[in-house]
Amino acid sequence: MTSLTAHAGSMYCGSTLVSDGVQNPLSMTEVKAACGAPIEHRTMSNELVYDNNKNIVVLRFDTNGILQSLNTESSAGKSAQDQKIQATSEAIKEGKPLPKEPLDQRAADPDTITKGVDATPDKPVSSDATTQ
């Protein structure tokens, strides 16, 4: 995997500088060739997302596929759902088993759901009670 080093408005993918403030910015194809596959491709907003283990780097491209902006976000702010999606995505890419879901300690135990509830009444319901 290519090493990523991100700074405000720019990052290195190996020896290739990817920057949003240059006269001839890279195309999406050139970024993918230098940086490898992104962890996410947001097609609606034309963005590629990379993770350099310290920050999430979001690269936005124009409709012609030319880099417009590069922003970093702290990976500490990623939601649990985002982290789960990333872990699953990486496992699939690498052909590894999918990560196991941790057991939810708050989930109801199916063996105790009816505990304290008598599912069989002591006496049958009389027809009088149903006609009232």
LOPAVO-129049 format. One record per residue: x, y negated, z of N, C-alpha, C, CB in turn; residue number from 1; residue in one letter. Coordinates in nm, 4 decimals, padded with zeros to 6 digits. Glycine has a CB too. Example, Ala and Ser with C-alpha at 12.3 -4.5 7.8 and 13.67 -1.06 7.14 Angstrom:
<atoms>
+----------+----------+----------+----------+----------+----------+----------+----------+----------+----------+----------+----------+-----+---+
|       nu |       nv |       nw |      cau |      cav |      caw |       cu |       cv |       cw |      cbu |      cbv |      cbw |   k | r |
+----------+----------+----------+----------+----------+----------+----------+----------+----------+----------+----------+----------+-----+---+
|  01.3190 |  00.5690 |  00.7800 |  01.2300 |  00.4500 |  00.7800 |  01.3200 |  00.3300 |  00.7800 |  01.1308 |  00.4473 |  00.9046 |   1 | A |
|  01.2850 |  00.2250 |  00.7080 |  01.3670 |  00.1060 |  00.7140 |  01.2900 | -00.0030 |  00.7870 |  01.4084 |  00.0598 |  00.5725 |   2 | S |
+----------+----------+----------+----------+----------+----------+----------+----------+----------+----------+----------+----------+-----+---+
</atoms>
This chain:
<atoms>
+----------+----------+----------+----------+----------+----------+----------+----------+----------+----------+----------+----------+-----+---+
|       nu |       nv |       nw |      cau |      cav |      caw |       cu |       cv |       cw |      cbu |      cbv |      cbw |   k | r |
+----------+----------+----------+----------+----------+----------+----------+----------+----------+----------+----------+----------+-----+---+
|  00.0839 |  00.1170 |  00.0000 |  00.0000 |  00.0000 |  00.0000 |  00.0886 | -00.1237 |  00.0000 | -00.0956 |  00.0004 |  00.1209 |   1 | M |
|  00.0476 | -00.2270 | -00.0727 |  00.1221 | -00.3506 | -00.0816 |  00.1094 | -00.4275 |  00.0481 |  00.0738 | -00.4348 | -00.1993 |   2 | T |
|  00.2207 | -00.4826 |  00.0964 |  00.2124 | -00.5614 |  00.2192 |  00.1577 | -00.6995 |  00.1861 |  00.3513 | -00.5723 |  00.2883 |   3 | S |
|  00.0738 | -00.7484 |  00.2762 |  00.0123 | -00.8791 |  00.2589 |  00.0613 | -00.9711 |  00.3696 | -00.1428 | -00.8689 |  00.2595 |   4 | L |
|  00.0985 | -01.0925 |  00.3331 |  00.1314 | -01.1952 |  00.4310 |  00.0522 | -01.3179 |  00.3923 |  00.2861 | -01.2250 |  00.4366 |   5 | T |
| -00.0351 | -01.3631 |  00.4820 | -00.1231 | -01.4748 |  00.4492 | -00.0833 | -01.6012 |  00.5243 | -00.2677 | -01.4391 |  00.4806 |   6 | A |
| -00.0937 | -01.7134 |  00.4539 | -00.0761 | -01.8469 |  00.5104 | -00.1918 | -01.9302 |  00.4590 |  00.0639 | -01.9106 |  00.4716 |   7 | H |
| -00.2113 | -02.0461 |  00.5151 | -00.3232 | -02.1314 |  00.4723 | -00.3166 | -02.1552 |  00.3218 | -00.3215 | -02.2667 |  00.5482 |   8 | A |
| -00.4177 | -02.1103 |  00.2491 | -00.4270 | -02.1337 |  00.1060 | -00.3406 | -02.0451 |  00.0194 | -00.3934 | -02.2717 |  00.0784 |   9 | G |
| -00.2639 | -01.9544 |  00.0804 | -00.1791 | -01.8674 | -00.0008 | -00.1483 | -01.7389 |  00.0742 | -00.0488 | -01.9391 | -00.0396 |  10 | S |
| -00.1053 | -01.6396 | -00.0002 | -00.0596 | -01.5139 |  00.0582 |  00.0354 | -01.4480 | -00.0396 | -00.1791 | -01.4198 |  00.0922 |  11 | M |
|  00.1215 | -01.3640 |  00.0163 |  00.2111 | -01.2841 | -00.0657 |  00.1585 | -01.1414 | -00.0707 |  00.3564 | -01.2881 | -00.0107 |  12 | Y |
|  00.1573 | -01.0856 | -00.1899 |  00.1307 | -00.9434 | -00.2097 |  00.2614 | -00.8875 | -00.2633 |  00.0068 | -00.9163 | -00.3090 |  13 | C |
|  00.3391 | -00.8252 | -00.1729 |  00.4740 | -00.7852 | -00.2112 |  00.5532 | -00.9113 | -00.2374 |  00.4735 | -00.6914 | -00.3365 |  14 | G |
|  00.6029 | -00.9286 | -00.3590 |  00.6791 | -01.0494 | -00.3930 |  00.5964 | -01.1495 | -00.4734 |  00.8040 | -01.0119 | -00.4716 |  15 | S |
|  00.4693 | -01.1198 | -00.4973 |  00.3831 | -01.2081 | -00.5769 |  00.3115 | -01.3075 | -00.4861 |  00.2801 | -01.1257 | -00.6580 |  16 | T |
|  00.3265 | -01.4367 | -00.5162 |  00.2569 | -01.5406 | -00.4420 |  00.1179 | -01.5601 | -00.5019 |  00.3373 | -01.6736 | -00.4437 |  17 | L |
|  00.0161 | -01.5468 | -00.4175 | -00.1222 | -01.5734 | -00.4578 | -00.1615 | -01.7004 | -00.3846 | -00.2207 | -01.4517 | -00.4241 |  18 | V |
| -00.1881 | -01.8083 | -00.4618 | -00.2163 | -01.9376 | -00.4006 | -00.3282 | -02.0076 | -00.4751 | -00.0907 | -02.0254 | -00.3983 |  19 | S |
| -00.4084 | -02.0834 | -00.3992 | -00.5198 | -02.1546 | -00.4616 | -00.4835 | -02.2981 | -00.4993 | -00.6392 | -02.1551 | -00.3686 |  20 | D |
| -00.3644 | -02.3443 | -00.4676 | -00.3293 | -02.4829 | -00.4943 | -00.2244 | -02.5001 | -00.6019 | -00.2818 | -02.5467 | -00.3701 |  21 | G |
| -00.2185 | -02.4085 | -00.6957 | -00.1153 | -02.4167 | -00.8004 | -00.1768 | -02.4566 | -00.9332 | -00.0414 | -02.2825 | -00.8150 |  22 | V |
| -00.0917 | -02.5005 | -01.0247 | -00.1384 | -02.5471 | -01.1544 | -00.1977 | -02.4332 | -01.2382 | -00.0241 | -02.6131 | -01.2298 |  23 | Q |
| -00.1377 | -02.3155 | -01.2317 | -00.1865 | -02.2002 | -01.3075 | -00.2213 | -02.0872 | -01.2116 | -00.0811 | -02.1531 | -01.4112 |  24 | N |
| -00.3399 | -02.0919 | -01.1502 | -00.3772 | -01.9877 | -01.0537 | -00.3940 | -01.8522 | -01.1213 | -00.5065 | -02.0259 | -00.9814 |  25 | P |
| -00.3773 | -01.7473 | -01.0422 | -00.3885 | -01.6111 | -01.0931 | -00.5333 | -01.5751 | -01.1248 | -00.3311 | -01.5124 | -00.9923 |  26 | L |
| -00.5475 | -01.4787 | -01.2134 | -00.6798 | -01.4253 | -01.2439 | -00.7113 | -01.3128 | -01.1458 | -00.6875 | -01.3745 | -01.3911 |  27 | S |
| -00.8366 | -01.2712 | -01.1423 | -00.8770 | -01.1607 | -01.0553 | -00.8005 | -01.0334 | -01.0922 | -01.0297 | -01.1367 | -01.0653 |  28 | M |
| -00.7811 | -01.0095 | -01.2197 | -00.7069 | -00.8915 | -01.2658 | -00.5628 | -00.8943 | -01.2165 | -00.7095 | -00.8829 | -01.4189 |  29 | T |
| -00.5001 | -01.0117 | -01.2228 | -00.3617 | -01.0246 | -01.1762 | -00.3519 | -01.0049 | -01.0247 | -00.3052 | -01.1621 | -01.2149 |  30 | E |
| -00.4506 | -01.0566 | -00.9507 | -00.4514 | -01.0400 | -00.8050 | -00.4645 | -00.8917 | -00.7696 | -00.5671 | -01.1217 | -00.7407 |  31 | V |
| -00.5574 | -00.8227 | -00.8364 | -00.5752 | -00.6794 | -00.8088 | -00.4487 | -00.6007 | -00.8431 | -00.6951 | -00.6236 | -00.8884 |  32 | K |
| -00.3806 | -00.6384 | -00.9527 | -00.2575 | -00.5685 | -00.9906 | -00.1485 | -00.5902 | -00.8857 | -00.2087 | -00.6164 | -01.1288 |  33 | A |
| -00.1400 | -00.7111 | -00.8311 | -00.0358 | -00.7422 | -00.7331 | -00.0706 | -00.6921 | -00.5931 | -00.0119 | -00.8920 | -00.7290 |  34 | A |
| -00.1981 | -00.7028 | -00.5549 | -00.2391 | -00.6745 | -00.4164 | -00.3056 | -00.5387 | -00.3974 | -00.3330 | -00.7811 | -00.3695 |  35 | C |
| -00.3393 | -00.4727 | -00.5039 | -00.4097 | -00.3454 | -00.4920 | -00.5594 | -00.3662 | -00.4757 | -00.3552 | -00.2655 | -00.3744 |  36 | G |
| -00.6272 | -00.2592 | -00.4444 | -00.7728 | -00.2642 | -00.4317 | -00.8114 | -00.3410 | -00.3056 | -00.8327 | -00.1214 | -00.4288 |  37 | A |
| -00.9095 | -00.4299 | -00.3153 | -00.9552 | -00.5025 | -00.1972 | -01.0390 | -00.4114 | -00.1075 | -01.0365 | -00.6269 | -00.2382 |  38 | P |
| -01.0590 | -00.4522 |  00.0190 | -01.1457 | -00.3736 |  00.1062 | -01.2923 | -00.3984 |  00.0714 | -01.1191 | -00.4075 |  00.2541 |  39 | I |
| -01.3163 | -00.5095 |  00.0017 | -01.4537 | -00.5413 | -00.0386 | -01.4485 | -00.6281 | -00.1629 | -01.5320 | -00.6132 |  00.0762 |  40 | E |
| -01.5438 | -00.6056 | -00.2539 | -01.5599 | -00.6901 | -00.3721 | -01.7020 | -00.7437 | -00.3669 | -01.5317 | -00.6108 | -00.5072 |  41 | H |
| -01.7148 | -00.8696 | -00.3369 | -01.8462 | -00.9340 | -00.3278 | -01.8815 | -00.9888 | -00.4659 | -01.8470 | -01.0485 | -00.2192 |  42 | R |
| -01.9569 | -00.9107 | -00.5407 | -01.9836 | -00.9476 | -00.6792 | -02.0751 | -01.0689 | -00.6921 | -02.0444 | -00.8310 | -00.7516 |  43 | T |
| -02.1683 | -01.0860 | -00.5993 | -02.2604 | -01.1998 | -00.6092 | -02.1873 | -01.3331 | -00.5944 | -02.3697 | -01.1886 | -00.5028 |  44 | M |
| -02.0875 | -01.3388 | -00.5092 | -02.0132 | -01.4631 | -00.4881 | -01.8765 | -01.4603 | -00.5556 | -01.9963 | -01.4892 | -00.3394 |  45 | S |
| -01.8488 | -01.3556 | -00.6312 | -01.7239 | -01.3415 | -00.7054 | -01.6023 | -01.3537 | -00.6132 | -01.7163 | -01.4467 | -00.8163 |  46 | N |
| -01.6022 | -01.2728 | -00.5062 | -01.4950 | -01.2771 | -00.4075 | -01.4307 | -01.1398 | -00.3900 | -01.5484 | -01.3277 | -00.2737 |  47 | E |
| -01.3017 | -01.1420 | -00.3617 | -01.2290 | -01.0226 | -00.3211 | -01.1869 | -01.0437 | -00.1762 | -01.1046 | -00.9948 | -00.4146 |  48 | L |
| -01.1961 | -00.9373 | -00.0955 | -01.1616 | -00.9472 |  00.0458 | -01.0501 | -00.8481 |  00.0751 | -01.2856 | -00.9205 |  00.1366 |  49 | V |
| -00.9430 | -00.8988 |  00.1350 | -00.8285 | -00.8163 |  00.1735 | -00.8097 | -00.8254 |  00.3246 | -00.6988 | -00.8611 |  00.0985 |  50 | Y |
| -00.7546 | -00.7190 |  00.3821 | -00.7245 | -00.7157 |  00.5248 | -00.5747 | -00.6983 |  00.5408 | -00.8025 | -00.6014 |  00.5973 |  51 | D |
| -00.5086 | -00.7954 |  00.6053 | -00.3644 | -00.7823 |  00.6273 | -00.3347 | -00.7448 |  00.7722 | -00.2922 | -00.9131 |  00.5906 |  52 | N |
| -00.4316 | -00.6823 |  00.8391 | -00.4224 | -00.6337 |  00.9767 | -00.4216 | -00.7443 |  01.0813 | -00.2993 | -00.5511 |  00.9923 |  53 | N |
| -00.4046 | -00.8659 |  01.0423 | -00.4136 | -00.9773 |  01.1368 | -00.5291 | -01.0691 |  01.0984 | -00.2808 | -01.0566 |  01.1410 |  54 | K |
| -00.5505 | -01.0838 |  00.9712 | -00.6551 | -01.1718 |  00.9204 | -00.7263 | -01.1074 |  00.8023 | -00.5963 | -01.3075 |  00.8797 |  55 | N |
| -00.8489 | -01.1480 |  00.7842 | -00.9246 | -01.1127 |  00.6652 | -00.9010 | -01.2258 |  00.5661 | -01.0792 | -01.0916 |  00.6963 |  56 | I |
| -00.8605 | -01.1917 |  00.4458 | -00.8319 | -01.2921 |  00.3441 | -00.9390 | -01.2825 |  00.2364 | -00.6891 | -01.2729 |  00.2834 |  57 | V |
| -01.0102 | -01.3934 |  00.2153 | -01.1189 | -01.3984 |  00.1172 | -01.0741 | -01.4853 |  00.0006 | -01.2512 | -01.4535 |  00.1808 |  58 | V |
| -01.0693 | -01.4250 | -00.1186 | -01.0312 | -01.4969 | -00.2393 | -01.1559 | -01.5167 | -00.3244 | -00.9204 | -01.4205 | -00.3184 |  59 | L |
| -01.1867 | -01.6398 | -00.3577 | -01.3042 | -01.6699 | -00.4405 | -01.2572 | -01.7091 | -00.5805 | -01.3907 | -01.7844 | -00.3767 |  60 | R |
| -01.3247 | -01.6527 | -00.6800 | -01.2895 | -01.6755 | -00.8200 | -01.4046 | -01.7462 | -00.8915 | -01.2556 | -01.5417 | -00.8907 |  61 | F |
| -01.3710 | -01.8219 | -00.9972 | -01.4764 | -01.8853 | -01.0767 | -01.5381 | -01.7821 | -01.1711 | -01.4202 | -02.0065 | -01.1569 |  62 | D |
| -01.6337 | -01.8255 | -01.2519 | -01.7039 | -01.7321 | -01.3411 | -01.6127 | -01.6738 | -01.4487 | -01.8214 | -01.8021 | -01.4072 |  63 | T |
| -01.4964 | -01.7366 | -01.4721 | -01.3988 | -01.6844 | -01.5682 | -01.2973 | -01.5926 | -01.5015 | -01.3265 | -01.7992 | -01.6376 |  64 | N |
| -01.3116 | -01.5691 | -01.3704 | -01.2209 | -01.4808 | -01.3000 | -01.0895 | -01.5450 | -01.2580 | -01.1925 | -01.3642 | -01.3843 |  65 | G |
| -01.0868 | -01.6792 | -01.2486 | -00.9662 | -01.7517 | -01.2082 | -00.9800 | -01.7907 | -01.0612 | -00.9432 | -01.8783 | -01.2980 |  66 | I |
| -00.8727 | -01.7701 | -00.9841 | -00.8740 | -01.7989 | -00.8411 | -00.9073 | -01.9450 | -00.8138 | -00.7394 | -01.7638 | -00.7792 |  67 | L |
| -01.0059 | -01.9677 | -00.7291 | -01.0471 | -02.1028 | -00.6912 | -01.0063 | -02.1373 | -00.5486 | -01.1973 | -02.1175 | -00.7064 |  68 | Q |
| -01.0235 | -02.0414 | -00.4568 | -00.9883 | -02.0693 | -00.3171 | -00.9466 | -01.9418 | -00.2464 | -01.1060 | -02.1347 | -00.2430 |  69 | S |
| -00.8665 | -01.9611 | -00.1405 | -00.8197 | -01.8516 | -00.0588 | -00.8360 | -01.8959 |  00.0864 | -00.6706 | -01.8128 | -00.0926 |  70 | L |
| -00.9120 | -01.8196 |  00.1631 | -00.9369 | -01.8533 |  00.3028 | -00.9077 | -01.7331 |  00.3902 | -01.0817 | -01.9011 |  00.3232 |  71 | N |
| -00.8594 | -01.7605 |  00.5113 | -00.8345 | -01.6527 |  00.6065 | -00.9346 | -01.6614 |  00.7204 | -00.6899 | -01.6588 |  00.6606 |  72 | T |
| -00.9731 | -01.5455 |  00.7697 | -01.0630 | -01.5339 |  00.8826 | -00.9982 | -01.4384 |  00.9809 | -01.2054 | -01.4849 |  00.8392 |  73 | E |
| -01.0164 | -01.4622 |  01.1086 | -00.9608 | -01.3726 |  01.2094 | -01.0330 | -01.2394 |  01.2041 | -00.9713 | -01.4344 |  01.3504 |  74 | S |
| -00.9579 | -01.1290 |  01.2021 | -01.0207 | -00.9976 |  01.2013 | -01.0832 | -00.9659 |  01.3363 | -00.9191 | -00.8903 |  01.1642 |  75 | S |
| -01.0445 | -01.0411 |  01.4411 | -01.1039 | -01.0193 |  01.5727 | -01.2510 | -01.0566 |  01.5716 | -01.0296 | -01.0998 |  01.6795 |  76 | A |
| -01.2899 | -01.1437 |  01.4792 | -01.4292 | -01.1858 |  01.4725 | -01.5177 | -01.0936 |  01.3909 | -01.4369 | -01.3224 |  01.4162 |  77 | G |
| -01.4607 | -00.9856 |  01.3392 | -01.5401 | -00.8937 |  01.2588 | -01.6393 | -00.8208 |  01.3472 | -01.4500 | -00.7936 |  01.1847 |  78 | K |
| -01.7586 | -00.8062 |  01.2963 | -01.8612 | -00.7354 |  01.3723 | -01.8306 | -00.5859 |  01.3756 | -02.0007 | -00.7603 |  01.3117 |  79 | S |
| -01.8912 | -00.5183 |  01.4690 | -01.8729 | -00.3732 |  01.4800 | -01.9178 | -00.3051 |  01.3512 | -01.9516 | -00.3167 |  01.6011 |  80 | A |
| -02.0247 | -00.3562 |  01.2916 | -02.0748 | -00.2987 |  01.1662 | -01.9715 | -00.3161 |  01.0548 | -02.2089 | -00.3647 |  01.1257 |  81 | Q |
| -01.9092 | -00.4352 |  01.0463 | -01.8057 | -00.4583 |  00.9454 | -01.6871 | -00.3651 |  00.9661 | -01.7588 | -00.6041 |  00.9491 |  82 | D |
| -01.6473 | -00.3456 |  01.0926 | -01.5364 | -00.2574 |  01.1226 | -01.5698 | -00.1132 |  01.0846 | -01.5000 | -00.2665 |  01.2705 |  83 | Q |
| -01.6944 | -00.0724 |  01.1092 | -01.7375 |  00.0626 |  01.0749 | -01.7359 |  00.0821 |  00.9224 | -01.8789 |  00.0901 |  01.1319 |  84 | K |
| -01.7839 | -00.0182 |  00.8506 | -01.7859 | -00.0118 |  00.7038 | -01.6435 | -00.0036 |  00.6507 | -01.8590 | -00.1349 |  00.6437 |  85 | I |
| -01.5533 | -00.0845 |  00.7072 | -01.4148 | -00.0833 |  00.6625 | -01.3494 |  00.0519 |  00.6891 | -01.3360 | -00.1943 |  00.7313 |  86 | Q |
| -01.3699 |  00.1074 |  00.8073 | -01.3099 |  00.2367 |  00.8416 | -01.3621 |  00.3465 |  00.7493 | -01.3391 |  00.2725 |  00.9887 |  87 | A |
| -01.4913 |  00.3437 |  00.7206 | -01.5510 |  00.4428 |  00.6314 | -01.4966 |  00.4269 |  00.4898 | -01.7043 |  00.4302 |  00.6313 |  88 | T |
| -01.4871 |  00.3025 |  00.4441 | -01.4360 |  00.2749 |  00.3102 | -01.2917 |  00.3235 |  00.2945 | -01.4444 |  00.1250 |  00.2805 |  89 | S |
| -01.2085 |  00.2964 |  00.3952 | -01.0691 |  00.3399 |  00.3893 | -01.0583 |  00.4923 |  00.3900 | -00.9903 |  00.2812 |  00.5065 |  90 | E |
| -01.1426 |  00.5584 |  00.4699 | -01.1404 |  00.7049 |  00.4749 | -01.1774 |  00.7635 |  00.3387 | -01.2372 |  00.7571 |  00.5836 |  91 | A |
| -01.2773 |  00.7054 |  00.2743 | -01.3209 |  00.7539 |  00.1429 | -01.2092 |  00.7352 |  00.0403 | -01.4494 |  00.6800 |  00.0970 |  92 | I |
| -01.1468 |  00.6155 |  00.0395 | -01.0396 |  00.5870 | -00.0556 | -00.9228 |  00.6836 | -00.0389 | -00.9912 |  00.4435 | -00.0390 |  93 | K |
| -00.8919 |  00.7181 |  00.0869 | -00.7765 |  00.8024 |  00.1148 | -00.8114 |  00.9507 |  00.1181 | -00.7144 |  00.7621 |  00.2457 |  94 | E |
| -00.9388 |  00.9849 |  00.0966 | -00.9808 |  01.1239 |  00.0951 | -00.9760 |  01.1900 |  00.2316 | -00.8961 |  01.2005 |  00.0005 |  95 | G |
| -00.9878 |  01.1102 |  00.3364 | -00.9847 |  01.1621 |  00.4735 | -01.1270 |  01.1837 |  00.5233 | -00.9081 |  01.0655 |  00.5679 |  96 | K |
| -01.1441 |  01.2611 |  00.6315 | -01.2783 |  01.2783 |  00.6886 | -01.3329 |  01.1450 |  00.7386 | -01.2757 |  01.3810 |  00.8036 |  97 | P |
| -01.4627 |  01.1301 |  00.7298 | -01.5258 |  01.0071 |  00.7752 | -01.5144 |  00.9948 |  00.9266 | -01.6732 |  01.0026 |  00.7318 |  98 | L |
| -01.5012 |  00.8711 |  00.9764 | -01.4923 |  00.8529 |  01.1214 | -01.6212 |  00.8982 |  01.1887 | -01.4630 |  00.7058 |  01.1560 |  99 | P |
| -01.6065 |  00.9584 |  01.3062 | -01.7239 |  01.0057 |  01.3790 | -01.7884 |  00.8900 |  01.4529 | -01.6862 |  01.1182 |  01.4775 | 100 | K |
| -01.9195 |  00.8963 |  01.4601 | -01.9951 |  00.7957 |  01.5341 | -01.9810 |  00.8236 |  01.6830 | -02.1450 |  00.7951 |  01.4915 | 101 | E |
| -01.9516 |  00.7214 |  01.7629 | -01.9497 |  00.7453 |  01.9070 | -02.0912 |  00.7699 |  01.9563 | -01.8859 |  00.6263 |  01.9821 | 102 | P |
| -02.1025 |  00.8526 |  02.0596 | -02.2342 |  00.8803 |  02.1152 | -02.2873 |  00.7577 |  02.1840 | -02.2296 |  00.9979 |  02.2121 | 103 | L |
| -02.4119 |  00.7284 |  02.1612 | -02.4768 |  00.6153 |  02.2262 | -02.5256 |  00.6620 |  02.3620 | -02.5945 |  00.5587 |  02.1399 | 104 | D |
| -02.4637 |  00.6116 |  02.4663 | -02.4983 |  00.6542 |  02.6017 | -02.6381 |  00.6090 |  02.6419 | -02.3966 |  00.6006 |  02.7007 | 105 | Q |
| -02.6907 |  00.5094 |  02.5702 | -02.8245 |  00.4601 |  02.6029 | -02.9344 |  00.5391 |  02.5326 | -02.8359 |  00.3137 |  02.5663 | 106 | R |
| -02.8970 |  00.6219 |  02.4366 | -02.9970 |  00.6968 |  02.3608 | -03.0678 |  00.7974 |  02.4519 | -02.9314 |  00.7694 |  02.2408 | 107 | A |
| -03.1933 |  00.8168 |  02.4253 | -03.2724 |  00.9099 |  02.5049 | -03.2289 |  01.0537 |  02.4784 | -03.4220 |  00.8930 |  02.4746 | 108 | A |
| -03.2194 |  01.1300 |  02.5825 | -03.1869 |  01.2719 |  02.5727 | -03.3157 |  01.3451 |  02.5374 | -03.1238 |  01.3271 |  02.7066 | 109 | D |
| -03.3203 |  01.4169 |  02.4258 | -03.4451 |  01.4819 |  02.3857 | -03.4968 |  01.5811 |  02.4897 | -03.4255 |  01.5529 |  02.2540 | 110 | P |
| -03.4080 |  01.6342 |  02.5728 | -03.4519 |  01.7289 |  02.6751 | -03.5192 |  01.6600 |  02.7931 | -03.3343 |  01.8100 |  02.7242 | 111 | D |
| -03.4998 |  01.5297 |  02.8057 | -03.5573 |  01.4601 |  02.9212 | -03.6645 |  01.3588 |  02.8836 | -03.4485 |  01.3905 |  02.9975 | 112 | T |
| -03.6995 |  01.3524 |  02.7572 | -03.7986 |  01.2541 |  02.7147 | -03.9314 |  01.2750 |  02.7866 | -03.8191 |  01.2614 |  02.5635 | 113 | I |
| -03.9729 |  01.3987 |  02.8034 | -04.1023 |  01.4257 |  02.8665 | -04.0901 |  01.4583 |  03.0152 | -04.1710 |  01.5401 |  02.7954 | 114 | T |
| -03.9734 |  01.4382 |  03.0721 | -03.9545 |  01.4666 |  03.2136 | -04.0523 |  01.3822 |  03.2952 | -03.8078 |  01.4388 |  03.2567 | 115 | K |
| -04.1231 |  01.4441 |  03.3870 | -04.2198 |  01.3724 |  03.4694 | -04.3558 |  01.3583 |  03.4046 | -04.1674 |  01.2377 |  03.5024 | 116 | G |
| -04.3711 |  01.4061 |  03.2841 | -04.4998 |  01.3994 |  03.2153 | -04.5494 |  01.5417 |  03.1972 | -04.4886 |  01.3251 |  03.0775 | 117 | V |
| -04.6676 |  01.5665 |  03.2474 | -04.7264 |  01.7001 |  03.2337 | -04.8007 |  01.7047 |  03.1015 | -04.8223 |  01.7340 |  03.3537 | 118 | D |
| -04.7462 |  01.7792 |  03.0077 | -04.8054 |  01.7865 |  02.8750 | -04.9267 |  01.8780 |  02.8699 | -04.7029 |  01.8331 |  02.7760 | 119 | A |
| -04.9456 |  01.9619 |  02.9708 | -05.0625 |  02.0499 |  02.9726 | -05.1485 |  02.0131 |  03.0927 | -05.0205 |  02.2006 |  02.9778 | 120 | T |
| -05.2688 |  01.9618 |  03.0711 | -05.3536 |  01.9213 |  03.1835 | -05.3945 |  02.0421 |  03.2680 | -05.4787 |  01.8479 |  03.1324 | 121 | P |
| -05.4192 |  02.0156 |  03.3981 | -05.4608 |  02.1219 |  03.4892 | -05.5958 |  02.1802 |  03.4511 | -05.4659 |  02.0699 |  03.6311 | 122 | D |
| -05.6810 |  02.0960 |  03.4013 | -05.8134 |  02.1430 |  03.3623 | -05.8501 |  02.0845 |  03.2278 | -05.9189 |  02.1059 |  03.4680 | 123 | K |
| -05.9285 |  02.1518 |  03.1530 | -05.9644 |  02.1010 |  03.0200 | -06.0496 |  01.9738 |  03.0331 | -06.0413 |  02.2095 |  02.9389 | 124 | P |
| -06.0423 |  01.8929 |  02.9316 | -06.1217 |  01.7712 |  02.9296 | -06.2671 |  01.8117 |  02.9057 | -06.0708 |  01.6708 |  02.8195 | 125 | V |
| -06.3555 |  01.7603 |  02.9899 | -06.4970 |  01.7967 |  02.9769 | -06.5584 |  01.7192 |  02.8616 | -06.5744 |  01.7689 |  03.1087 | 126 | S |
| -06.6628 |  01.7726 |  02.8069 | -06.7288 |  01.7060 |  02.6954 | -06.7974 |  01.5800 |  02.7432 | -06.8295 |  01.7993 |  02.6281 | 127 | S |
| -06.8268 |  01.5679 |  02.8756 | -06.8896 |  01.4479 |  02.9288 | -06.7958 |  01.3270 |  02.9155 | -06.9290 |  01.4693 |  03.0760 | 128 | D |
| -06.6695 |  01.3500 |  02.9417 | -06.5737 |  01.2413 |  02.9411 | -06.5507 |  01.1867 |  02.8004 | -06.4428 |  01.2875 |  03.0010 | 129 | A |
| -06.5702 |  01.2686 |  02.6997 | -06.5444 |  01.2236 |  02.5630 | -06.6636 |  01.1524 |  02.5025 | -06.5063 |  01.3406 |  02.4761 | 130 | T |
| -06.7809 |  01.1635 |  02.5631 | -06.8983 |  01.1005 |  02.5035 | -06.9290 |  00.9651 |  02.5635 | -07.0173 |  01.1896 |  02.5185 | 131 | T |
| -06.8554 |  00.9217 |  02.6609 | -06.8849 |  00.7927 |  02.7252 | -06.8455 |  00.6776 |  02.6422 | -06.8174 |  00.7820 |  02.8559 | 132 | Q |
+----------+----------+----------+----------+----------+----------+----------+----------+----------+----------+----------+----------+-----+---+
</atoms>
